[in-house]
Amino acid sequence: MALRPALVLLVALALAGCGAGDPQSAPPATGTAPAADVAGPGAIEAGDGPEIAGTGLDGAALSVADFRGKPLFVNVWSSW
């Protein structure tokens, strides 16, 4: 029966950690970033990425240009 008090204590600690917190601790988000955070000295202008072409796993030709205008995630992974 020593398991029951430990379980009650664990549940009580878990519920105590789920408190609402202080609602005044952070300012409300406005939805827009200040201009100083967006661009500044040394900011890089976005442009076209490098042209990369190769073959897919199925052997078909594949190019980064095929995905222009769409989100593209390139996972560069190696086993070393």
Backbone hydrogen bonds in HBPLUS format (Angstrom, degrees):
<---DONOR---> <-ACCEPTOR-->    atom                        ^
c    i                          cat <-CA-CA->   ^        H-A-AA   ^      H-
h    n   atom  resd res      DA  || num        DHA   H-A  angle D-A-AA Bond
n    s   type  num  typ     dist DA aas  dist angle  dist       angle   num
A0007-LEU N   A0003-LEU O   2.92 MM   4  6.10 151.3  2.00 149.7 158.0     1
A0008-VAL N   A0004-ARG O   2.95 MM   4  6.19 158.9  1.99 154.9 160.4     2
A0009-LEU N   A0005-PRO O   2.95 MM   4  6.10 158.5  1.99 145.5 151.3     3
A0010-LEU N   A0006-ALA O   2.94 MM   4  6.11 155.5  2.00 143.8 150.7     4
A0011-VAL N   A0007-LEU O   2.97 MM   4  6.18 161.2  2.01 150.3 154.6     5
A0012-ALA N   A0008-VAL O   2.97 MM   4  6.13 158.4  2.02 147.0 153.3     6
A0013-LEU N   A0009-LEU O   2.95 MM   4  6.16 158.8  2.00 150.1 155.4     7
A0014-ALA N   A0010-LEU O   2.97 MM   4  6.16 154.4  2.04 145.2 152.5     8
A0015-LEU N   A0011-VAL O   2.96 MM   4  6.16 159.4  2.00 150.5 155.5     9
A0016-ALA N   A0012-ALA O   2.96 MM   4  6.12 149.3  2.06 143.0 151.7    10
A0017-GLY N   A0013-LEU O   3.08 MM   4  6.26 142.0  2.23 140.9 149.9    11
A0018-CYS N   A0015-LEU O   3.17 MM   3  5.19 151.2  2.26  99.0 107.7    12
A0025-SER N   A0022-ASP O   3.21 MM   3  5.52 166.3  2.23 117.3 118.4    13
A0037-ASP N   A0034-PRO O   3.01 MM   3  5.54 141.6  2.16 112.8 122.8    14
A0038-VAL N   A0035-ALA O   3.18 MM   3  5.22 141.7  2.33  99.3 110.0    15
A0039-ALA N   A0035-ALA O   3.35 MM   4  6.54 168.2  2.36 163.1 161.5    16
A0043-ALA N   A0040-GLY O   3.05 MM   3  5.50 148.5  2.15 143.2 138.7    17
A0064-VAL N   A0052-ILE O   2.92 MM  12  5.56 157.3  1.97 166.2 171.3    18
A0054-GLY N   A0062-LEU O   2.81 MM   8  5.32 158.2  1.85 162.0 165.3    19
A0062-LEU N   A0054-GLY O   2.77 MM   8  5.32 157.6  1.82 156.3 151.3    20
A0056-GLY N   A0060-ALA O   2.88 MM   4  5.52 163.7  1.91 161.4 165.0    21
A0059-GLY N   A0056-GLY O   3.05 MM   3  5.22 163.6  2.08 109.0 113.6    22
A0066-ASP N   A0063-SER O   3.11 MM   3  5.49 149.3  2.21 105.7 114.1    23
A0067-PHE N   A0064-VAL O   2.99 MM   3  5.59 158.7  2.03 117.1 123.6    24
A0068-ARG N   A0065-ALA O   3.26 MM   3  5.16 169.5  2.27 108.2 108.6    25
A0070-LYS N   A0067-PHE O   2.94 MM   3  5.41 154.5  2.00 143.6 143.3    26
